[in-house]
Amino acid sequence: MPGEVITKAALEYLQTIQTMGGFISGCADTSLKTLKVVKI
């Protein structure tokens, strides 16, 4: 989400959900191999 700090724990959680067959919405890269960082 905009403004969210991406921590290692948060990324590991998302990867676990994905490994279990879950779908991560809102990501530009649904594989979670890259993150899009935007500075405003």
C-alpha positions as CSV (number, residue, x, y, z in Angstrom):
1,M,0.0,0.0,0.0
2,P,1.2,3.6,-0.6
3,G,3.3,4.8,2.3
4,E,3.8,1.3,3.8
5,V,7.2,0.4,5.1
6,I,8.2,-3.0,3.7
7,T,9.8,-5.0,6.4
8,K,11.5,-8.3,6.0
9,A,8.8,-9.9,8.2
10,A,6.1,-8.5,6.0
11,L,7.7,-9.8,2.8
12,E,8.3,-13.2,4.4
13,Y,4.6,-13.3,5.4
14,L,3.4,-12.5,1.8
15,Q,5.8,-15.1,0.4
16,T,4.3,-17.7,2.8
17,I,0.8,-16.8,1.8
18,Q,1.7,-17.1,-1.8
19,T,3.5,-20.5,-1.3
20,M,0.3,-21.8,0.3
21,G,-1.6,-20.9,-2.8
22,G,-2.9,-17.5,-1.8
23,F,-3.2,-14.6,-4.2
24,I,-1.5,-11.3,-3.4
25,S,-3.4,-8.4,-4.9
26,G,-2.2,-4.9,-5.5
27,C,1.4,-5.9,-6.4
28,A,2.9,-4.7,-9.7
29,D,4.9,-8.0,-9.7
30,T,2.7,-10.8,-8.4
31,S,5.7,-13.1,-8.1
32,L,7.1,-10.8,-5.4
33,K,10.5,-11.0,-7.0
34,T,10.7,-7.2,-7.4
35,L,9.2,-4.3,-5.5
36,K,8.3,-1.0,-7.1
37,V,9.5,1.9,-4.9
38,V,8.1,5.4,-5.6
39,K,9.3,8.5,-3.9
40,I,7.0,11.5,-4.0
